[in-house]
């Protein structure tokens, strides 16, 4: 692995979601978008807050604070738009962020055995530790068995 690939693999965006500070691998981040109109529609999935339109694409907005066990904040500063690879297709998803974001690097330790499915590991930066989010684990942690039934969409 080259130095550039190693730096990218060890780069993370630290963000505030609800009451939690967490990390997301920087390679998954497509962009940070300003708060735009959230389009809501009738559905039964509490995990999906609605959708935004970004660069001509409809992007689902996930209420990550629900999964993390905190309160949804109405004071969002922007949306973190991330990429997920599903088979050969790429999908965008947005998470409302209500605090500052910063770029950090470090080694990730495996998650403790008692950590939920949405935690991919623990990142230590200085004296602080952050859960590294596994976005694929979000739906599974909120809807147990979602991956076997078609994901969160099967529950909406």
N, C-alpha and C positions, 0 to 999 in steps of 0.2 A: 504494500500500500504506500503510495507516495505521501509526502508531507501535506500536500493540498487535500488529498482524499481523507487523510487522518484528521486534519483540522475540521473538515466538513462533517465527518462522522462523529466528532466529539463536540460539535457546536449545538447549542440549545437556546431556545427563546424562553426566558422566564416571564411568566405572565400572571396576572391577578384575575381569578375567576371567582366571583362571589367573595367568600371569606378565605379562600385558599390561594396560596402562591404555588404554582406548579411549573414544570418544564415540558417543552415539546421539542423533539428533534428539529433543528433548523431546516434540514432538508425537506421536511414535510410542509413547511410554510410557503404558501404561494404569494401572499401579500397581507398587509395590514390595511384594512379599508376603513374610511371614516364612517361614522354612523349614518346610515341611510334608512329610508323607510322600510320597516319590517312589514311584509304583507302576511297577514294571518288569514286563515280560512278554517272552516269547520273540519275538525278531525279529532280522533280520540287518543292520539299519542302526545303525552305530556313532554316527552323528550324533544319533540320538534316544536320550536317556538314559532316558526313560520319560515318564510323564505325572503331573500333579498335578491335583487337583480344587480349583477356585477359584470361589467364588460360584455353585456348581451347574454349572459347565462343566468339561469335560475339556480340559486345556491341555497340549500337547506340550512337553517340556523338551528343548532343544537343547544338546548338549555343545559350546558355542562354543569351549572351550579346544582341542578337537581341530582345529577349522578354523584357529584362530589359531596353531597349531603349538606350543602349550604343553602342560603337564600338567594333567589334571583335578584340581581341588583337592577334597578331602573336607571342607574347612573353609569351607563356604558360609555366608554371613550371611543371604541372602535370595534371592528370585527377582525378576528384573526381567521383568515381563510387558508385552509390546509388541503393538501392532496391526500387521497387514499387510493391505493391500487387495489382493484377488485378484479382478479384474473388479469385479462389483457386490457381492461378498461380503467381509466382514471376518473375519479369522482372528486368534486370539490365539496367541502362542508365548511360552515362558519361557526365560530364560537364567539359570543359577546364577551369582551374583555373590559373590565371596569377599573383598571389601574395602569400603571406604567409597564412597558415591556422592556426587557434588556437582553442583550446577547451575552451568553456565557459559554465557557467550555470546561470540560472535565470528563472524567471517567464515570461511567454508570455502573453501579453495583447491581446485581440481580435483586429483584424484590424479595422481601421477607415472605415466608410461607403464608402468613395471614393477610396479605395485601389483596385487594380486589382485582378483578380481571382487567380493569382499566389502568392499572399501574404496571408499567414495563420495567421499572427499576427505580433506583434512587441516585440522584445526582448530588454530589457534594461540591459546593462552591464556597471556599473560605470555611467559615464555621457553620454555614447554613446547609440544610439538606432539603431537597425538593423531590416530590414524586414526579417521575417521568411518565407522561400520559401515553397510553396505548389507545389510540382513537378507535381501533377496531373493537376494543373491549368495552366501549361505552354502551352500545346497544345491548350487549350480552349482560352487562352488570345491571342495567335498568330493566331489561326484559329477559330473564333467564330462559335459555333455549332459543333465543332469537336467531342464532346462526343456523340452526337446523330448520327453521320455518321460514327463512327468507329475509331475516333482518328486521329492523325496527319498522320498515314499511308494512310488514305483514300484520303489525299491531296497530296501524293507524286507521 
